Amino acid sequence: MAVFTTAELTYLGEPRLARLATVSVDGMPHVCPVGMWTVDMEVGAIDIRGHDFAATKKFRDVARTGQAALVVDDIASTDPFRPRGVEIRGRAEAINTPEPTIRLLPRRIVGWGLEDSATRNARDTDI
C-alpha cells in the first residue's frame, strides 16, 4: 500500500530521532523521543518499538485512545536554513505480540523540505 511518497520513504528509512505524541488519561498531550521504527509497506503503517515498551506510558496511552502522532525531522542545512521532516497522524494500535509495538496507521501525512524545496506536502490517506 503506497501511502508514503518516495521522498518520505527515503527520509524515514534513515536512522533518526523522532517524537511520538499520545494523549494521557487526563487529556493532556504526552510527547517523548523514540528511535526505533520501521515502515511496514504491506500495511502502509509505521511500527514503533523500544526498550521495555509494553511498560511505557506511550504504549498505555495508545492502548486506551487508539491515537498517536509521530514527527521525524532535522535540519538539512543551516546556510541556507533548510528544515525537513515528516509528520504522521492517525489511528494507532498497541500490539503485544510477538514484540510490543505501536502501529501508527496514517490518516494525515505532512512532509516538508524533503525534495529540493521547502514546500509542504500535506494529504489525508484512505487508511
QUIZI-V362931 format. One record per pair of residues at least 12 apart in sequence whose ideal C-beta (glycine too) atoms are under 7 Angstrom apart, sorted by the first residue. I is the first residue (numbers start at 1). J is the second residue. If there is no record, write none. Layout:
i=I j=J
i=I j=J
This chain:
i=1 j=43
i=1 j=44
i=3 j=44
i=3 j=106
i=3 j=109
i=3 j=125
i=3 j=127
i=4 j=39
i=4 j=109
i=5 j=111
i=5 j=121
i=7 j=111
i=7 j=114
i=7 j=115
i=8 j=86
i=8 j=111
i=8 j=114
i=9 j=39
i=11 j=86
i=11 j=114
i=12 j=39
i=12 j=72
i=12 j=86
i=13 j=39
i=16 j=72
i=16 j=74
i=17 j=33
i=17 j=35
i=18 j=34
i=18 j=37
i=18 j=70
i=18 j=71
i=18 j=72
i=19 j=31
i=19 j=32
i=19 j=33
i=19 j=71
i=20 j=32
i=20 j=34
i=20 j=48
i=20 j=58
i=20 j=68
i=20 j=70
i=21 j=68
i=21 j=69
i=22 j=58
i=22 j=61
i=22 j=62
i=22 j=65
i=22 j=68
i=23 j=61
i=23 j=65
i=23 j=67
i=24 j=61
i=25 j=64
i=30 j=57
i=30 j=58
i=30 j=61
i=32 j=58
i=34 j=48
i=34 j=50
i=36 j=48
i=36 j=49
i=36 j=50
i=44 j=127
i=45 j=103
i=45 j=104
i=45 j=105
i=46 j=70
i=46 j=88
i=46 j=104
i=47 j=101
i=47 j=103
i=48 j=70
i=48 j=101
i=48 j=102
i=48 j=104
i=49 j=99
i=49 j=100
i=49 j=101
i=53 j=100
i=54 j=96
i=54 j=100
i=58 j=102
i=59 j=94
i=59 j=100
i=59 j=102
i=62 j=92
i=62 j=94
i=62 j=102
i=63 j=94
i=66 j=91
i=66 j=92
i=67 j=91
i=67 j=92
i=68 j=92
i=68 j=102
i=68 j=104
i=69 j=87
i=69 j=88
i=69 j=89
i=70 j=88
i=70 j=104
i=71 j=85
i=71 j=87
i=72 j=85
i=72 j=86
i=73 j=85
i=76 j=113
i=82 j=113
i=82 j=118
i=83 j=112
i=83 j=113
i=84 j=112
i=84 j=113
i=84 j=114
i=85 j=112
i=85 j=113
i=86 j=109
i=86 j=111
i=87 j=110
i=88 j=104
i=88 j=106
i=88 j=109
i=89 j=107
i=89 j=108
i=90 j=104
i=90 j=105
i=90 j=106
i=90 j=107
i=90 j=108
i=90 j=127
i=91 j=105
i=91 j=107
i=92 j=104
i=105 j=127
i=106 j=125
i=106 j=127
i=107 j=124
i=107 j=125
i=107 j=127
i=108 j=124
i=109 j=123
i=109 j=125
i=110 j=122
